[in-house]
């Protein structure tokens, strides 16, 4: 039997060469001859670029300075290809050539790599050659990738036709699997990257021994190291080992790094085989760290951090039990933490058997049911994963044995931690988790611009003072009000208020995630005897309802229009840093003080000696970082509550986006967005003494986009939290939070948003 392999192989990238070699060898080990279709796809390996800008000129200058090493690298790639890649003698350059002279293989195999990514080809469309659209013989796919989150408009019909020509389909990532299901209506298993089909001894046999004989830390970066840099520095400090950097990006990742520019694929393998530690942001760098069982840390790209369910690094390391080796997360392992390699090996072998079974069935046109991946024995109850957990604490509150504690992670957020000695596996924590059982949709609310008629209360509030009206109504009925307040240590916690005088603690926004503590349990006890008003983020409101098992008649809830919750740990460090810098103690903080009006709120810090610092919120370090969502909880970037179908009886926020001619007499003092979401809320609303004007849902969304979609995760979030986990906070603050210089701020104020966007794009190149 003869198999024709249609894949990327020509470009001088380590991953491309090694995946092609691995696919070919895996097919041969399964009993078929395998030949790579020598198809040229406009891939240029020239050492010097066409001069099309400063970046190309800089790269060519670097090449000229290191020409001997880079020429050796080029020759080693070509040598590896001659020795290990079996290709058709003829090079094909067009699909028409293949139509005229199609090699007579028994089966054509498409994969792996991003061969189905339309954006990488010159015309930005699919290349039909990589779907073997030049033959009527049988076609199969092993681990191809689309490389895009969605198929461009107008290309779905074309893709469906291509996919329908395959007898067997598989995908490299979960998103590819989903695209195949959506476009072709077929189920395609997610299989291992072909480099993982071979074993450690296979790769060791292809490796060339490096010149470095002692131990070293190997760094291989294909993009800016970003979040990796603190780990590289700390590893070097802790171990004292030299840093070796493989050619990827053209700048040093460590001041003392020894840069290796002449490595071909065999040398690449040798450097990984002999490393003591590895730091990488390459998928195949991660793969070969696992293959050679090296303690490693990997940095996922910003797009992968934002959508881990679509990431091949998350997918692979999750299946191997190695998620904690991804940096820039709250659960990243310690720098010198060891890896349980026997467990990883067992998991990898199970995954490898499944992928090889699929490939063998595809080659020989069989349709064996895929065996399930062996599940690890669960010793603890199932809770929301680290990326999705909102920290509502419903699981902790419901536990009858007190087996769950809320413990801060390395990002400073609280997460549930189960004590296995106390857990009786009753399942209540799993059942109560809002993340594990999504809520049903609700009717669309009534939308109002509204305000409190009491000018003093309105001035003391963030926007229109509506929360105070709801709270006073509850207190007048003999009830209790729960909301977020700053305690004596400047931490944000939920507290209970039993009188109108106490409500001052709850007024105003707090741009920090609050600690609910025992709030849910306290509310459950109070509801037996009196009404309760609870105000919090939508996830906290949902957690309360799940804990209570429903919506009691004497409970009123108010959810907030929420951009996301900043880290309590970062906030505590920020307060301490300010106190150290000012050499005085902070007494209280107002995040949104209306000293110059509603639309230009100030962050005001009052010290115990009576002095005050006050600046426009978004001209402060904290306000600017919050505005660009730098240190929000991970779940906030994928928040399921960013919708008009709300959780609480009421929704409160600022009514941004009012035109100057709309409510002109009210805007200076602050106007609230009020959404009435339930019949219970409507009944209470009818008796509130407030000013109001009805608006459409579209106007509410226009001023508050978090009612429609979550905020995007910033590209430097992982780098921030990577540094935060390992470096003194003053260093982190200086690098990520300090305001630009006055001249930069002055120029920035003169630029339009469009000009700023163009400038950022230029600087990234």
N, C-alpha and C positions, 0 to 999 in steps of 0.2 A: 504493500500500500504506500502511496505517495501523497504527502500533504504539502500544499503551497501556503506559505505564511505571508500574509499581507500586513505589514507593520512598519513603524518607524525604526530605522536602523542606521541611517546614513549620517545624521547630524552627530557631531562630536560631543554628546552629552553622556555622562556616565550612566544615567538611568535608562536612556534610550538603547544604548548598546547592550547593557546587561539584561534588560527585560527581553530583548530580541534573542539573545543567546540562551536565556533561561527557557523561553517558550519553545525554541527549537529543540533544546536538549530534553525537555519534558515530553514533547511529542515523540522523540526518538526512543526514550525510555519506555514509552507505552507501545512500542513495536512498529511505528510507522517511520518511513523516511520523511525528512522535512527539508524543504528548500525555501529560502526567503526570496520573494519576488523582488528583483532588483529594479525598483521603481523610484525614479528621481522626482522629488516633490519640492523643488526650488529651495532646498536647504543648503546653505552656504557655510562651508567650514574654513573659508579663507581667513588667514591670520589677521590681515588688515581689512578694515571696513571702508565702505564708501564714506567720504567726508561729507556728512549732511548736518553737522552741527557741532557744538562744543563737546558734547558727551562722546561722539564718535572720534573727534580729534584727540580727546584725553585718552580714550581707550587705545588708539593707535600709537600714541606717544608711549604709553605703558608697554605695549607690545614691542615697540622698537627697543626699549630699555631692557626687556627680558626676552629678546628674540630667541636666543639659543634654547632656553628652557621651554618656551612655547612651541618652538619648532620640534623639539624632542617629544613633547606631548602629542602634537599632531601625528608624528610618525608612529608613536606607540598605539594610538587609536587605529591607524591604518593596519598596523601589524596584528592587533587583536582581531580586527575584522577578517583578515586573511586566514588566521588560524582557527577562529571559532565561529564565524558566520558563513554558512554555506548558502551561496546566492546563485541565482540564475546567471549564466555567462553573459547574457545579453541584458543591457540596461534599457528599460522602457521609460519613455518620457511622456507619453500621452495614453489616454484610454483607447484611442483609435488604434495605436500599435498593438495593444493587448487584444482588441477585437479581431485584428487580422492574424495575430500569431499568439494565441492564448496557450500557455504551457498546459500540457495534458495531465493535470493532477487529479487524483481520485476525490479529493476534498480540499476546499479552500478555507483557510482559517484566518479570520480578521481579529487582530488584537496582539498585544495589549496597547497601552498608552492612549493619548488623546486623539486617536485616529478619526473619531467621529465628532470632533469639535470644529464646527464650521468657521469659527472666528480665526483660526490659525492659518487658513489658506488665503492666498492673495486676493481671490474674489469674494472672500467672506461667505462662501457657500460650501456645502458638503463636497468632498472629492469622491465621486462614485467608485473610484478604484478601490478605496478602503472598505467598500461594501461588496467587493468582488462583482461589480455590476457589468462585467465584461464576459461572463461565462454563464452557461446554463447548468453547470455541474453543481453538486451539493456544496452548500456554504454553512459554516459554523462560526460562532464568535466566542472568543475567550477574553474576558476582562477588558473590553474596550471602554473608553471613557468619552462622554460628551463634553466634559470640561466646562459646561455652562449650566446655570441654574434652570434655564428654560430655553426651549427651541425658538429661534427667531420667527416672528410672524411670517406666514406665507410659505414656510418650509416644512410644515407638518405632513402634507400629502406626499411630498417627495420622500421624506424619511419613512413614512408608512410603507411605501412601495419597496424601499430598500430592505426594511426589516422583515417584510413578509417573504423575502427570498431566502431567509435562513431557516435551516431545519432545527438548529439549536442556538439559543441566545443566552448570554450571560452579561453581567456588568461588573465593573470594578468598584463602583460606589453605590450607596443606596439611592442617590438621586438618579443615577443612570437606570437603575431598576425601575424607578417610578416613571421615568420618561418612556421607557419601553412599554410599560403597562398602559400609560395614558395614550400613547400614539398607536401602538399595534395591538393593544388588548391582550398581551401575552405576559406570562410570568417568567422572569429571568432571574436565576439565582445570582447573588453577589458572591463572587469568588475571589480568591487571593490573587494579589499581584503575582505574575509569573516568577519573579525573583524569589518568592517564598515557596514555590513548588520544589525547588532544589534544597538540599540539606547543606549544613555547614561544611561537611567534607567535600561536597561538590565544588563549592566556592573556594575552599582552601586550595584545591587542586589547580585553580585558575589564577591564584594570587601570586604576585611577585613580591619578594621580601623587600621591605623599605630599607633605606640607608640608615635610618635612626634605629639603634640597637637597644637603647634603654626604654624605660616607660615614658609615656607622654600623654597629654590631653589632646585628642584630635578634634579640630573644629572644621566643619564643612558647612558653609553657608552659601545658598544660591540667591539670597537677597540680604538686605541690611540685617545685621544680627539682632538689633532692637532688644527684645526681651531676653535674648541669650546673654548679653554682655555681662550683667551682674553675676550670672552663674559661671561664666568662664573665669571672671576675676576671682570669685570666691573659691572655685575649685583649685585654681592655681595657688591661691594663698593657703588653702587647707592642706594641699598635698605637696606643694613645692615642686611639682613636675613642670617640665617645659611644655609650651603650647605649640602644636604643629597645626598649620592651617592649609588645608587642601584648596587648590585653585577653584574658586567659584566666583564670589564677588572679588573686585580688584582693590579692596582696601583691607587693612589689617583689622582683625576682630579683637586683638589684644596687643598692647604696645610691644611686647617681647615675642610675638608670634614668629615662628619660623615658617615662612611661606613656601609651599611646595607647588611649583608651577608646571612641572614636567611629567606629572602622573598620567598615564593612560589607564584604561579600565583595569588591567591586571595590577598595576601599582595602587590604584584606588582600593581594590580589595585587600592588598597587603597592608596598607595603612590602617584600615579598619580591623583587620585580623590581629594586629599587634598592639593596638591602642590600649591604654589603661582606662580611659574615660572618653566619652564622645559628647560633644555639643553640636547640634545640627538644626537647621530649619528645612532640610530636604527630606522628602518622603523616602527616597531610596537610601539616604543617610540613616534614617530611622530603621529601615528594613535591615541594613547590614549591621547595625548595632545589635539588633535582635538576633540575626543569624550567627554572629560571632560572640554573642552573649557578653556584651560590654555594658557596664553601667553608663547610662546615657540620659541626656535631657534633650527634648525636641521642642521647637517653637512652631506652632501652627501659624499660617498666614492670617491676617485680620479677617479675611472673608470666611476662613474656616472657623475661627473663634466665634464669629457672629452666627454661623449656621453649622454647628458641629454635626448635625444629623446628615449633612451632605459632604462631610470631610472624610477623605480616605485615611488620614492620620488618626482621627478620632475613631473611625470604624475599626481600623486594624488594632490599635492599642486597647480599645474597649474589649474586643474579642479575646485579647491575650491577657487581660487583667493588668494592663500597664498604663492606665489613664493618668496616674499620678506622675508620670514622666513628662507630661506636657506642662510647660511652664507658663506663668502668667495667670494661674488659676489659684483659687483659695485652697485647693487640696493637693498642690504640687508636693512631691516628696522632698525631704531634706537633702542637702547637697551630697552628703555621704551615705544616705540610706541605701541599703542593699536591695537587690532584686531577687525574688524567689524564682530562680531559673528553672528548677525542676517543674514547678507549676506552669510557667510560661511554655516550656517545651511540650508538656502534655497537651496544653490547649492548642498550640501550633500544630502538633501532629494530628489532632482531631480535625482541625480546619483544613489541613493539607490533604487528608484522606478524602474529605468531601469534595474539594476542588479537583483533585486528580480523578475521582470517580466521575464527576461531570465531564471533564475533558476526555476521558476514555470513552464514555458513552457517546459524546458528540462525534468523536473521530470515527467510531464504528457504527454510528446511526442507531444507537440504542436509547431507550427512554426509561431508565431505572429511576424509581422514586428516590429523591434525595434523602439520605438519612438525617435525622435531626442532630444538631450540634449538641454533644453531651453537656447538660447543664450542671454547673457547679452546685454542690450541696449548699442550700441556704441555711446559714447559722443564725441570721438576724432577720427581722421582719423587713418587708419591702417598703422603702420610703422613696420619695421623689429624688431623682438624681441631683448632683451638685449644681448642674446648670439650670435646672428647672425649679428647684426648691425656692419658695418665696420667703421662708423664715417665719411664717404666720404662727407656728408653735402649736397648732391644733393637735398634732400628734403627741407632743409632750403633755398637753393639758388633759387629753383623753386617757392617757396610760394609767391603769388602775394600780400599778405597782411602782410608779415613780421610776421606771427604768430608762426614761428618756430625758436627757438634759440638753439645753440649748448652749452650744459651745462655740466661741468665735473661731473662725478659720483664719488663714494667713492673710486674707483681705480685710479682716475685721468685721465680717458679718456673722450672725448667729446661725448655726445649723444644728439639726437634731443629731444627737449621739446616743446610741443604745448601749446600755450596760447588759451584756449577755447573761450575767449572773442573776439579774433581777427579772429579765424578760421571760414571760410565760407563754409567748406566742399566741396571744388571744386574737390578734389581727385587728384590733380596734384602731391602731395608728394607721395602718394601711387603708382601712375603710374610710377614715375621716379625712384623709389627705385630699385637698382640692385639686392638686395637680394630677393625681392618679384617677380621678373621676370627674371629668369636665362637666360644668353646669349646663343646664338647659338654657336656651335663649329666652329673652324676655321681650315684652312689647316695647316699642319705642316710646320715650318719655315726652312729657310736655316741657318746653324750654322757655326760660324767662331770663331777662336781665332784671336783677332785683337788688334792693339795698335796705339797710336798717335805717329807720327814721331818727334814731337817737344818734346825734352827731358825735358825741363823746365816745360811744362804743364803736361807732364806725371808724373813727380816727385811730382807735387802739387796735383795730383789726387789720388783716392783710388786704382785703378787698372791700366788699360791701357790708360786712358785719352780719351776714345771714346766720352763721353758726350760733351766735349769741342768742338770736331770736328762737332758734330751735331748742337751745339749751334752757333758756328761761321758761319756755312753755313746758318742758319736761319737769323742771324743778318746781314750778307752780302746781304741778299735778302730784307733788310728793315724790318725784323720781330722783334718779341719780344720773350724772353725765360722765362719760368716759372719753378722754381724748389725750393727745400727746402734749407733754410739758417738759421743760428743762428742769432737771433736779439740781441740787446744790453743787454737784460735780460737773454740771453742764452736759450731762448725758440726757438723751431724749427717751422718756419712758411714758407709758400710758398710766394715767392716774384717775381716780374717781373724785368728782366734785359734788358736794351735797348742798352748796349754797351759791348764790349769785356772786358773792364776793370772791369765791374761789375760781370763777370762770376766767379771770384775767390770766391765769396760768396756761389756759388752753388756747387763748386767742393768738392769732398770727401763725404764719407758716413756719415749719421746722424742716429745713432741708437736710435731714438725717433720718435713717430708718429708726423707728422707735422700738424699744424693747417692751413687749406686751406682758412679760412676766406671768403672773397668775390672773390677768384680767379676765380671761374667758371663764375661769372657775368662779371668780367673784361675781361676774354678771349672772351666771347660772343660779347662784344662791339668791341674789337680790331679786331676780325676776319672780321668785315665789311670792314676794310681798310688795313690790313697787315697780313702776315703769322705769325703763332704762333707755338712755340715748347713747349710742356708740358711734364715734367718729374715727375714721382711719382710712388707710389706703384700700382700694377694692379687694386686694388679696387678703387683707386683715378682716374685712367684713365677711368675705366668703368663708374664711377659716372659722369665724365665730358661728355662722349659720351651720356649718358642717359639724362643729363641736356640739352645738345645741340639738342637732338632729332636725332642724326645721326653723320656722320663723314665728316665734311666740307673739301673741297679739300685743303684749305690753312692751315689746322691744322695737325701738326705732333706730334705724341705721342711716348713716350719712357717709357715702364714699367720696373720695377726693379725686379731682382730675389730676393725675399724677404723671410726671415725666419719668420718674424712677426714684429709687431711694439711695442716697449716698451712704458710704461705709461709716458705721459708728466708730470703728477703730481708727480710720483716717481722721475723723472729726476730733476724737479725743487727742490724737497726736498733734493736730493743728492747734487746738486750744492750748495744750501744754507748750507748744513751740512759741505761740504768741506771748504767753505769760513769761517764758524765758527771755524772749527778745525784749519785751517791754519792762521786765523786772517788776511786775505787779500782777495781782490776782484778778482774774475776770469775775465780775459779780453776776452779770446777766448779758444776754445777747438777743437782739431783735434782727431776724433775718430779712424782714421786709418792713422797714420803718418808713412811714409816710411823711417824713420831715420836709420833703420837697414835692409832695404829691404822690398820687397812686401810681402813675406811670413811670416814676423815677425813684422807686423805693430804694432805701439805703440799708446796708448791713451796719448795724450800730452795736458797738461793744462798749459796755459800761464797766469800769473797774471799781474795785472796792475803795479806792482813794477818791472816788467821785469823778475822775477824768473820763472822757468819752472819745472814742474813735468812731467816725461815721463817714461812709463813702457810698456812692451808688453801688448797688449789689454787684452788677456785672463789671465793675471796675475794681473789684477785690479779687484776691487769689481764689477764695472759696467760690465766689459767685461765677467767675469765669470758668473754673473747672466744672462746676455743676452745670452751667449752661451748655457746655459741650459734652456732658455726660461721661466725664472721664472715669469716675470711680463709683458708678452705680452697681447695684447687685446684678449678677449675670442674668437672672431671669427677666430683668427689666427690659432688656433689648429684644425679648421675644414675648412680651407680656400679653397674655390672652384676654386681659381686661380692658385693652385699649379698643373700646367699641361703644356704640351708642346704647346697646342693650346692657344696662348697668346692673350692679349687684345690690346696692343699697336702696332704701326707700327714697333717699334724696342723693343728688350729686352736686357737689359744690366746687367752684373754681373761680378764677378771674374771668370776666367777660371781655377778653381781649378782642381787638378788631373792630371796635365801635368807630363809626365815622365821626368827625368833629360835630356834625349837625345832629347826631343821635344822643339824646340825653345830655346835652352840653352842660346843664347845671349840676349833673351828678358825677361826671367823669373825674373831676379833680379829687373828689373825696373817695372814689373807689366804687366800682360796680361789680357785683357778683354774678357769675353764671349759676343759675339754679335750675336743676332738672328734677322734675317730680316723676318718679319711676313706678310707683305702685299705688293701688287704691288706699292703702294705709297712709302713705305719704300725702296723697291728695286730700284725705280727710284732715290731716294735721295742717296742711298748707292753707286750707280755706280759713283757718282761724288766726293766721299769723298777721300781725300789724306791720306790713312791709310795703315799700314802694316797688312797683314792678312794671315790666312791659314784655309782652309776648314776642318771641322771635322764632325763626325756623331752625330746625336741626342743622341745616346746612350752614347757617351763620355761626352756630355754636362750634362746629367742626373747623370752620375757616379760621377762627381765632384760637382754637385749642386743638391742634392736629393730633394730640395724644388721645382724642376721642375716636380716632380712626385707625391709627397705627402706632406701633412702638417706636421709640427713638432709635436711631441707628447707633451701633456700637462704634466708638472712635477707634481709629487704627492703632493708637498708642496706648490703649487700655492695658493690654498684656504687658507692655514695656513698663508702664507705671507700676503695676502690681508685682512684677518681677523684681523691680528695684525696691519696692516697699517691703517685700518679704526678706530682703537680704541686707539692705543698706540703712544707715542712720536716717531718720526722718528729715533732718535738716538738709541732707544731700538730695533726698527725693524732692523736697519742697523747692529747693533751688533749681533743680533740673526741670521739673514739670509744672510748678505752680506759680513761680515768680512772674510778675507782670512784665511785659515788654518795656524797653526803655521809653522815656518820654518822647524822643523824636520818632520812634517807631509807632507809638500810639497816635501821635499827631498826624503822621502820614496816613496811617490806617483810617483815621477819621475822615480823611478827604477822599478816600477811594470808594467807589460804588461797590455793591456786593458782586457785580459781574466782574469788575476789575480785580477784586480780591480772589475770586475763583480762578481767573486766568493766571494770576501770579502764583497761587498755590500749585497749579498744574505745572507751571514752568519749573518751579523749585523742586518738584518731585522727579523731574527727568534727570 
